[in-house]
Each structure stands twice: as structure tokens, then as C-alpha cells.
Amino acid sequence: ERGTGLKFSVKVLKTVRNFTPFSPIKYGPNPKRPGSKSFDRYKGYMGARTVGEALHRGSKVADLCWELGRGDFKVLPMSKAPTKLQNMSEKDIKKVQALLNKIIGPRGLAVSIDDKDADKELAKEEQWMAGKLALIAATAKKLGLELEQETHEDLHEDGINENADIRNGRFVADKLSQNILKERKASGKKVTEADATEALRLWGFAQNSGRLNVLPGNRKWVYSDTLGAIQRRTGGYGITPPTRRYPGVAKLLNRWLLDNRPQGISEDFVCTSININANYGARTHRDGNNVGPSAIRAFGDFKGGELWYWNKDDRKTKPEQLQNKTARKLNIKKATAVFDGNFAHSVEKFEGERISVVFFSCRNHNKVGSTNMTFLKNRCGFKWPNDKAMGKLRTFAHTQFAVKKK
């Protein structure tokens, strides 16, 4: 899982990824601890002459990476005539090649391992994650919480599609959110930007590869989660799993929005869902499953990261053809912005830790059912949309930038 286990460099993974079953290698003496399982496994494949034979005799791709990095075997020059693989059928060779083809890069690397900046991107990510894990551990200790130690496989068997690091971050963020809400209620004070930031920095983000319309540059995934109601890509409507498991986080964010209304809004902002994003700048895109205006705010210690918003978007021009000179540049670190997500928008480049929160309403949101709506209202603090409230927000969103006549 993240923060533990084997970690391999981009260089090592690229080398192993480029191996073929016929790549010649030569193993050295057994470096494993005598009597251990790894000692016996190494003994079984140390006589292999090629990568294919090694994997066929019991080595794993992780073994190749680990042992290459430690110098336990040498990569030999490829001979003109490929070495005939011992005791391996065509089926066996294809199976080995399939294992090598699965190598996509180190955990946490959002770009291809062939990207010229792969090492830089990985180092940046690992530094951020190390700080995050330390913050989670420190906050858990402060709150008297015991962190999850189970593996991803153990959690998955329990129906939880999270690794331990993601689960721990969400668990601690939820408990902290509940504590903040109790304290603010008892004191009669508002939930502050600092309160929201503290919880968001703990949140365990999933790697989301499904948001194809926002993926910037050559990224394969982004940190992005949705809390609240959602229209599933497979069809139907419901509540996202993290919402039901960690309702305190959604409730804290909704309370923050109610306590800190966007400038110009005279009534509570209604919505059904919250999208949380970390450390990526979305490319120019239009939201497809939203209805009505959205509210957006960026939290964290960063520079840049403004929202480009095409408030006069004709919604016909391809997003990539739009120019910034026809858009408005909104400083969403300083103030919450209300905008129509169906109009084109993007994020300016930034440096630092940037976590953006988007409050929105999913299309056909009443199809989530009365039971789910009750949960979202009572447990998560959502102010559910109605025609009157949505109409006022639409009017505001589409007229806020109009030039007033003298």
C-alpha cells in the first residue's frame, strides 16, 4: 500500500518493462536469508538464462525490479539468435510477455514512465504523500484514533474498495469534521476556511481515471472524489460509497458553504453533490451531468490556480479552441465563485498544494430516491434544490457579470 512495501525507480521499471521473454540475464549467488521462502524461490529460478525462464520458474515482476536494483543479476547483450527457452511452450511465452506488459509505472506516478519529467513528477508526488501520511498519523494520535493496518485485499473482502492509506485519511478527516461541527455548534461560531482546509488536507483521495474530459496534458489519472448524489456511468442514481461511510466530511463542507455564502447570494446555496480535487489543473472542459449553477472554492497553500470561466460561452466551439482573452479569470482562493459548469472553464497553472471543492447538482437528482435524499439532507447537510431556489441561482450566475447601466 502507499507509504509501505517495495518502491522502484522509474529507471528500473522502464528497464524491466522493456524486457522480453528472450532477454538474456545471469543471476549471482543467492542473496536471500537461508531458510526463508524467498531463499527457496530464488534457488528455483537462479539458474534461468533469460527473463522468460526466470518468470516461468517462479520469479515475479517485483522480484525482477528488486533484484535488478540491487545488482543480484546482470543484463547481458542480446544475441543475434534468440535463446531457445527451456521447457516453455508458446502459451508459456505469451503468459510471461503479458506479465511484462502490465508494468505501467511506480505507484503515484500520474504520467507515463516514458515521460521526460517522470522522475520529477514522482519525486514531487512522493514528497506530498509522505507529508500527508505524517499529518494523518499526527492527527489520529491527537484525536486518540487507531489507524487501519489491514491490506487492500483484506479491506476488499469486506466490500471496501480502498487501500489502508486512503481509508485512514478519510476516517481521520471524518472524525475531525465531526469534532469541528460539535465545537462550532456549542460555541455558536461559524465553520471557517481553516476548518475546511484542515479536514481536506487529511482526506484520502482515490486515483480517478474516469474524468477524461478534465485530464490535463498526458496525465493518466487525477485525485478526484465525489460526495453526495451521483448519476452512475453504468446507469441509475445513488449515493457514492465514501458519502455513506464518511458523512461528517460532506456535512462540514456544506456547513462551511452555508456559513460563508458566496458574495451576491442572498439565500442558501442549494446542491446535491460535492466534488473534491487535489493537485491538478483541469483542462478546458464543460460539465455534462450538472444542472444549474455550481459554487467553487480552492483551499490550501498555493500560488496561481485561478479559474478561467467563459461566461459568454456559445457552447458550440470546441473547448480546446477557446482563448483565455474571451474568459474571466476568477481568484477562487480569495473568494467562492458561482458559475455555470455547463459553460467552458479551466484551471490556471499553480504551485503548491491546491484542493478545490465544487458544490453542484447532478442532473435528475430526485431520482436518487427519498431514502437517499433523507440521508443526504440529515446526515450530510445538503440543502436540496427546488425550482424556486434553482431559478434564483441561475439568474444570479448568468447576470452577475453584466455591466450595470449608469
Secondary structure by P-SEA (a helix, b strand, c coil): cccccccccaaaaaaaaaccccbbbbbcccccccccaaaaaaaaccccccaaaaaaacccaaaaaaaaaacccccccccccccccccccaaaaaaaaaaaaaccccccccccccccaaaaaaaaaaaaaaaaaaaaaaaaaaabbbbbcccaaaaaaacccccaaaaaaaaaaaaaaaaaaaaaaaacccccaaaaaaaaaaccccccccccccccccccccccccccccccccbbbbbcccccccaaaaaaaaaaaaacccccccccccccbbbbbccccccbbbbcccccbbbbbbbcccccbbbbbcccccccccccccccccbbbbccccbbbbbccccbbbbcccccbbbbbbbbbccccccccaaaaaaaaaccccccccaaaaaaaaaaaacccccccc
